[in-house]
Structures are given as structure tokens and as C-alpha cells.
Amino acid sequence: MKILLLLSLITLLISPTFAATAVKLSCSIRDNVTVSQFKYQLSTMKWDNRFQIASGVKHARTKNNIPYAVTRFRNGDKLVVFEDSQQYFLVYANSDTPDRCELIESYDYDVTELPRFHKLSSASQ
């Protein structure tokens, strides 16, 4: 038992630690969108000066048995991801028409480098 605990701790210490993964997408309606997925099923979506959150991801398969994941944001938008083919679609609230998005970049947030938003003071504008 002690050996198993020791091996678990060593694995934890030497494995890379990331706070989140993110993708930057180019969508026809919203232009540039950043979607971040954090631990514990928390996701965020940012475009322009807007920000949405989501909790959880639903995994499913098409009729042709192709796996995909759906993240539903608080405003009713859904991000549909076909991970095998790296295809991304946004289905906006009150719409059934998917907006195909192109992947611009994907990256990991390091634990010590979480992104922060700093509001500019009126003096510096």
C-alpha cells in the first residue's frame, strides 16, 4: 500500500500540470472565439467583449457512429466538437443552423500562467 501511494505521488509530481486547454476558433458569425476547458467540467467562451460559461460536456455519436462532444453554454449556445477530425461548430441560441468554425490555434494554460483581464483606467486610454 505504501509503495502504491509513493508511486502515485511521484507520478503526480513529474507529470505536467495544466490548468486548462484552449482553442482559438474563427467562426463566420462571431469571428474570433476562444473556448477554454478547465478541470471539473468548467468551460468558458470569449468573443469580442462577451464571456459565457458552461458546466459539463455531453458525449454522443452520430448515426454513422462518429463520436462528438457538445458543450452547452449558459446563454444557450452549443459548441459541437468532432475531435477525431478536429471540426468545430457553434450552434447559437434559438438557431438550428451550425456555424462551422476553423481552428486557429490550440494551447494549454500553465497552472502559474492563467489569463487575466485588466480593465484599462480612463487615464491610460
Phi, psi and chi 1 to 4 in degrees:
 res  aa     phi    psi   chi1   chi2   chi3   chi4
   1 MET       -  -42.2 -178.7   68.3  173.3      -
   2 LYS   -65.2  -36.9  -71.1 -179.6 -177.7 -179.1
   3 ILE   -66.3  -41.4  -67.2  174.0      -      -
   4 LEU   -62.6  -42.8 -178.7   60.8      -      -
   5 LEU   -64.0  -43.0 -179.3   60.2      -      -
   6 LEU   -63.2  -44.8  179.9   61.6      -      -
   7 LEU   -62.9  -38.4  -72.6  174.8      -      -
   8 SER   -63.9  -42.9  -62.5      -      -      -
   9 LEU   -66.6  -41.4  -72.3  172.8      -      -
  10 ILE   -63.5  -44.1  -69.6  171.1      -      -
  11 THR   -60.7  -41.7  -56.6      -      -      -
  12 LEU   -63.0  -40.9 -179.8   65.0      -      -
  13 LEU   -73.2  -32.9  -67.4  174.1      -      -
  14 ILE   -94.3  -11.0   63.5  172.3      -      -
  15 SER   -79.4  147.1   65.7      -      -      -
  16 PRO   -64.7  141.2   19.4  -25.7      -      -
  17 THR  -113.1  119.4  -53.7      -      -      -
  18 PHE  -123.1  142.6  -62.5  106.7      -      -
  19 ALA   -83.9  -29.5      -      -      -      -
  20 ALA  -167.6  164.0      -      -      -      -
  21 THR  -115.6  155.0   58.9      -      -      -
  22 ALA  -144.1  153.9      -      -      -      -
  23 VAL  -129.6  139.6  -68.6      -      -      -
  24 LYS  -103.9  127.4  -76.0 -171.0 -179.6 -178.0
  25 LEU  -119.5  150.8  -54.9  172.1      -      -
  26 SER  -111.8  112.9  175.8      -      -      -
  27 CYS  -115.1  149.0  -54.5      -      -      -
  28 SER   -67.8  -32.3   63.1      -      -      -
  29 ILE   -89.6  -44.6  -64.9  175.2      -      -
  30 ARG  -101.1    1.5  -70.9 -152.9  179.2  132.4
  31 ASP    62.1 -112.7 -160.4   21.8      -      -
  32 ASN   -91.8  124.5  -68.3  -37.1      -      -
  33 VAL  -128.5  133.6  176.7      -      -      -
  34 THR  -112.6  124.2  -59.2      -      -      -
  35 VAL  -116.0  123.3  177.5      -      -      -
  36 SER  -113.5  139.3  -57.9      -      -      -
  37 GLN  -120.5  117.2  -64.8  179.7  -38.7      -
  38 PHE  -100.5  169.9  -62.0   86.1      -      -
  39 LYS   -61.2  163.5  -69.9 -175.8  178.0 -176.7
  40 TYR    64.9   31.2  -50.7  111.5      -      -
  41 GLN    66.0   25.6  -58.0  -68.7  -42.0      -
  42 LEU   -97.1  130.6  172.4   68.4      -      -
  43 SER  -128.7  151.0  -62.4      -      -      -
  44 THR  -130.4  152.9   62.3      -      -      -
  45 MET  -134.9  127.9  177.5  171.6   57.4      -
  46 LYS  -128.3  133.9 -177.4 -174.8 -179.0  -47.2
  47 TRP  -148.6  145.7   72.2  102.4      -      -
  48 ASP    46.8 -126.5  -64.0  -28.9      -      -
  49 ASN  -105.4   25.6  -71.4  -33.5      -      -
  50 ARG  -111.2  154.4  -62.3  176.6 -176.6 -143.2
  51 PHE  -148.6  132.6 -175.3   81.5      -      -
  52 GLN  -132.4  155.3  -73.5  -66.7  -41.0      -
  53 ILE  -121.9  159.4   61.2  169.6      -      -
  54 ALA  -145.0  153.7      -      -      -      -
  55 SER  -127.0  119.3  177.1      -      -      -
  56 GLY    93.6  159.6      -      -      -      -
  57 VAL  -137.1  131.7  176.5      -      -      -
  58 LYS  -101.4  126.3 -179.7 -179.2  176.5 -174.8
  59 HIS  -101.0  138.0  -64.8  -86.4      -      -
  60 ALA  -150.2 -177.9      -      -      -      -
  61 ARG  -137.1  146.8  -68.2 -175.5  172.7  -89.4
  62 THR   -74.4  175.8   65.7      -      -      -
  63 LYS   -61.5  -26.0  -68.6  178.9 -177.6  177.3
  64 ASN   -90.2   13.4  -65.2  -26.5      -      -
  65 ASN    68.3   28.6 -155.4   30.4      -      -
  66 ILE   -91.6  123.4  -61.1  170.0      -      -
  67 PRO   -74.4  144.5   24.7  -29.7      -      -
  68 TYR  -149.3  164.1   65.9   94.9      -      -
  69 ALA  -127.0  142.9      -      -      -      -
  70 VAL  -122.8  126.8  178.4      -      -      -
  71 THR  -112.1  120.9  -57.3      -      -      -
  72 ARG  -102.8  120.4 -175.1 -178.3 -179.1  123.2
  73 PHE   -88.4  161.5  -68.7   88.6      -      -
  74 ARG   -58.7  -28.4  -62.4  -86.9  -60.6  161.9
  75 ASN   -84.7    1.6   66.5  -15.4      -      -
  76 GLY    98.6   -9.5      -      -      -      -
  77 ASP   -68.0  149.2  -67.5  -10.7      -      -
  78 LYS  -127.6  134.0  -66.7  176.5  -85.2 -129.5
  79 LEU  -101.7  122.1  175.8   68.0      -      -
  80 VAL  -110.3  125.0 -179.8      -      -      -
  81 VAL  -124.0  124.9  179.8      -      -      -
  82 PHE   -99.7   94.1  -68.8   87.2      -      -
  83 GLU   -63.7  -37.1  -67.3  177.4    7.2      -
  84 ASP   -61.8  -36.8  -68.7  -13.7      -      -
  85 SER  -105.5    2.7   60.0      -      -      -
  86 GLN    56.2   41.5  -67.8  -69.6  -60.5      -
  87 GLN  -102.7  137.0  -69.1 -178.6  -34.5      -
  88 TYR  -126.3  136.5  -63.6   83.7      -      -
  89 PHE  -134.9  138.7  -63.2   88.7      -      -
  90 LEU  -107.3  129.6  -87.7  171.4      -      -
  91 VAL  -112.5  111.8 -179.0      -      -      -
  92 TYR   -78.8  154.3  -56.6  106.5      -      -
  93 ALA   -52.9  140.1      -      -      -      -
  94 ASN    63.2   26.3  -57.6  -40.7      -      -
  95 SER  -140.6  145.9  173.6      -      -      -
  96 ASP  -107.4   -0.5  -69.3  -30.8      -      -
  97 THR   -92.3  117.7  -54.6      -      -      -
  98 PRO   -73.8  141.0   19.5  -23.3      -      -
  99 ASP  -101.7  110.7 -178.9   13.3      -      -
 100 ARG   -73.5  132.3 -176.2  169.4 -176.2  168.8
 101 CYS  -115.8  144.7  -57.4      -      -      -
 102 GLU   -98.1  138.2  -64.0  -65.0  -36.3      -
 103 LEU   -75.4  120.8  177.5   64.4      -      -
 104 ILE   -91.2  -46.0  -62.8  172.0      -      -
 105 GLU  -160.9  149.1  176.7 -176.8   12.9      -
 106 SER  -132.4  146.0   61.7      -      -      -
 107 TYR  -159.7  170.1   54.2   92.6      -      -
 108 ASP  -110.3  141.1  -65.5  -44.0      -      -
 109 TYR   -87.5  126.2  -66.7  124.3      -      -
 110 ASP   -73.5  149.9 -169.1   58.4      -      -
 111 VAL   -55.8  -37.7  169.6      -      -      -
 112 THR   -87.4   -1.4   59.2      -      -      -
 113 GLU  -126.8   50.2  -63.6  178.7   24.1      -
 114 LEU   -67.6  142.0  -69.7  175.0      -      -
 115 PRO   -69.2  146.0   24.9  -32.3      -      -
 116 ARG  -131.2  146.6  -65.0 -175.3 -179.0 -167.6
 117 PHE  -105.8  125.9  174.2   76.4      -      -
 118 HIS  -116.6  117.5  -63.0  -78.2      -      -
 119 LYS   -73.3  130.0 -173.3  173.6 -178.7  179.6
 120 LEU   -71.8  137.0  -64.0  174.8      -      -
 121 SER   -74.1  156.6   65.7      -      -      -
 122 SER   -64.1  -24.9   58.1      -      -      -
 123 ALA   -70.5  -29.9      -      -      -      -
 124 SER   -92.2   -1.6   64.5      -      -      -
 125 GLN   -87.0      -  -68.5 -177.4   -3.7      -
